[in-house]
Amino acid sequence: MEQPPRPKLFDFHGVSMTKYFTDNWDNVQNFKARPDDILIATYPKAGTTWVSHILDLLYFGQTSPERQTSIPIHERVPFLEINSPSLPTGTDLAEKLPTSPRLIKTHLPVQLVPKSFWEQNCRIVYVARNAKDTAVSYFHFGRMNMLQPEPGDWSSFLHGFMEGKMVFGPWYDHVTGWWEKKQTHSKLLYLFYEDLIKDTGREIDHLCSFLGLSPSAEERETVIGRVQFDSMKKNKMTNYSTVQIMDLKVSPFMRKGKVADWKNHFTVAQSEQFDEDYKKRMKHPMQQFRTEV
Ligand code: A3P
């Protein structure tokens, strides 16, 4: 299949975006959320697919096990704002979802989320990942995903990351904006990728208590087993091997799944410069990101 040309970034309501996330904007903004919809919100590369698979298994693993073996994760949990040349739009997929609740994914910064999610007081799970590992993961994602702008080399990509010239804008604003929203929207659970790595079972318990789910001990163990990195990497329904716009030979979607891979990418000078800039921008005392576990 001929690949679409790499998109260019442009300013969209103050956030860097590409046409693949803005061309369907009217339908995104007018999307009619339902009160039981669950929105999974993240900055790209924070563990969206991981949490999507966890929630899909928790809700539907027992009642519709065939879902997990026959429908790729991006169809089970549609990506609201996507409008890619080779796939149905995210809003179409979400509208056609037969499940209840509907699980819907977004990378939008909080201020761009369609208003019906707030009006309907939907539950939202936000997942955040430390900036350094996010930057590394996003860099490799840019190399393999034709819907992303050309990432360039690591050093120029990192520079762009620090400047917020990334699709969905600056990481710093994204994680902070959503954190602040949590103070007024009580139905928002803010999770960290690093906690999921450290103790997946405990974070699944947090999710269950937030969502009002009570899986049996056996179900819980089954979910934990099925969401391990190796298991999701092998699983065609979660490893994005069915998606043509990604070249898994360049870099697999399930790449490393670790905390602190940034140490294999940042030079000492890059790390120091990054930390210096980070301190100035991340003054919020509540946000405790860990770059190691
Ligand atoms: P790496 O590139 O660091 O390996 P998203 O789904 O938001 O795009 O995030 C993708 C990142 O989450 C990738 O990080 C991927 O490997 C990691 N990931 C996905 N599933 C995982 C799992 N079960 N355990 C740990 N990491 C996982």
Boltz pocket constraint, residues with backbone or C-beta under 6 A from the ligand:
constraints:
  - pocket:
      binder: B
      contacts: [[A, 42], [A, 43], [A, 44], [A, 45], [A, 46], [A, 47], [A, 48], [A, 49], [A, 50], [A, 133], [A, 136], [A, 137], [A, 138], [A, 140], [A, 227], [A, 228], [A, 229], [A, 230], [A, 232], [A, 252], [A, 253], [A, 254], [A, 255], [A, 256], [A, 257], [A, 258], [A, 261]]
      max_distance: 6.0
